[in-house]
Amino acid sequence: MKYLRQLCIIMLVSFAGEAVRAILPFPIPASIYGLVIMMVLLMTKLLPLSAVEETADFLVGIMPVMFIPAAVGLMGAWGELRPVLLPVAAILVITTVLVMAVTGRITQLLMKMRKGGR
């Protein structure tokens, strides 16, 4: 019963993200809104981590399984993807490196700020 309650909380926050996406005119996916709502709830302690921890750990643990249907779909669309494979691969590599670099720099900046504040 505990896991069902935790799943319901996660789904409720996800639904709140869907509602925010329907209200706001920005091109941001509902899942991002849901993640932000969950982060705010957890950071403000309005929702204690223990209220969703076990189910969230389980969902993160099985996340790789969720990519199987997408991979099978890509294999089925190989004919359409083949002509654009090189540009898509280049974009994937460039954006991955860019995201890693920006994330690293921001993390270093935050660590310096935190260290300087102490």
C-alpha positions as CSV (number, residue, x, y, z in Angstrom):
1,M,0.0,0.0,0.0
2,K,2.9,2.3,0.7
3,Y,4.3,2.0,-2.8
4,L,0.9,2.7,-4.3
5,R,0.6,5.8,-2.2
6,Q,4.0,6.9,-3.3
7,L,3.2,6.2,-7.0
8,C,0.0,8.3,-6.6
9,I,2.0,11.2,-5.3
10,I,4.4,11.0,-8.2
11,M,1.6,10.8,-10.7
12,L,-0.2,13.7,-9.0
13,V,2.9,15.9,-9.4
14,S,3.2,14.7,-13.0
15,F,-0.5,15.6,-13.6
16,A,0.2,19.1,-12.1
17,G,3.0,19.5,-14.6
18,E,0.5,18.6,-17.4
19,A,-1.9,21.2,-16.0
20,V,0.8,23.9,-15.9
21,R,1.8,23.1,-19.5
22,A,-1.9,23.5,-20.6
23,I,-2.1,26.9,-18.8
24,L,1.2,28.4,-19.8
25,P,1.9,29.2,-23.5
26,F,5.6,28.2,-23.4
27,P,7.0,25.4,-25.5
28,I,8.2,23.5,-22.4
29,P,7.3,19.8,-21.9
30,A,5.0,18.9,-19.1
31,S,7.5,16.5,-17.7
32,I,9.9,19.5,-17.0
33,Y,7.2,21.3,-15.2
34,G,6.5,18.2,-13.2
35,L,10.2,17.8,-12.3
36,V,10.4,21.5,-11.2
37,I,7.2,21.1,-9.1
38,M,8.7,18.0,-7.5
39,M,12.0,19.7,-6.8
40,V,10.3,22.7,-5.2
41,L,8.1,20.4,-3.0
42,L,11.1,18.4,-1.9
43,M,13.4,21.5,-1.3
44,T,10.7,23.3,0.7
45,K,10.0,20.1,2.6
46,L,6.3,20.4,1.8
47,L,6.8,16.9,0.6
48,P,9.2,14.8,2.6
49,L,11.6,12.7,0.6
50,S,10.4,9.6,2.5
51,A,7.0,10.1,0.9
52,V,8.3,9.1,-2.5
53,E,11.8,7.7,-2.0
54,E,11.3,3.9,-2.5
55,T,9.0,4.2,-5.5
56,A,11.3,6.8,-7.1
57,D,14.3,4.6,-6.6
58,F,12.4,1.7,-8.2
59,L,11.4,3.8,-11.2
60,V,15.0,5.1,-11.7
61,G,16.2,1.5,-11.4
62,I,14.0,0.3,-14.3
63,M,14.4,3.4,-16.4
64,P,16.7,1.6,-19.0
65,V,13.9,-0.8,-19.7
66,M,11.7,2.2,-20.8
67,F,14.2,3.0,-23.6
68,I,13.6,-0.4,-25.4
69,P,10.4,0.6,-27.2
70,A,12.1,3.8,-28.5
71,A,15.2,1.8,-29.7
72,V,12.9,-0.7,-31.5
73,G,11.1,2.2,-33.1
74,L,14.3,3.7,-34.3
75,M,15.3,0.4,-35.8
76,G,12.0,0.2,-37.6
77,A,12.6,3.7,-39.1
78,W,16.1,2.9,-40.3
79,G,15.2,3.7,-43.9
80,E,14.2,7.2,-43.1
81,L,17.1,7.8,-40.7
82,R,19.9,6.5,-42.9
83,P,20.3,9.6,-45.1
84,V,20.4,12.0,-42.0
85,L,22.5,9.7,-39.8
86,L,25.7,11.7,-40.0
87,P,24.2,15.1,-39.2
88,V,22.2,13.7,-36.4
89,A,25.2,11.9,-34.9
90,A,27.3,15.1,-35.2
91,I,24.5,17.1,-33.4
92,L,24.3,14.4,-30.7
93,V,28.0,14.5,-30.1
94,I,28.3,18.3,-30.1
95,T,25.3,18.9,-27.8
96,T,26.4,16.1,-25.4
97,V,29.8,17.6,-25.0
98,L,28.3,21.1,-24.7
99,V,25.9,20.0,-22.0
100,M,28.7,18.2,-20.1
101,A,30.9,21.3,-20.3
102,V,28.3,23.7,-19.2
103,T,27.1,21.4,-16.4
104,G,30.7,21.1,-15.2
105,R,31.4,24.8,-15.2
106,I,28.2,25.6,-13.4
107,T,29.0,22.9,-10.8
108,Q,32.5,24.3,-10.3
109,L,31.0,27.8,-9.9
110,L,28.5,26.7,-7.4
111,M,31.1,24.8,-5.4
112,K,33.3,27.9,-5.3
113,M,30.4,30.0,-4.2
114,R,29.5,27.5,-1.5
115,K,33.1,27.3,-0.3
116,G,33.5,31.1,-0.3
117,G,30.3,31.5,1.7
118,R,31.6,29.2,4.5
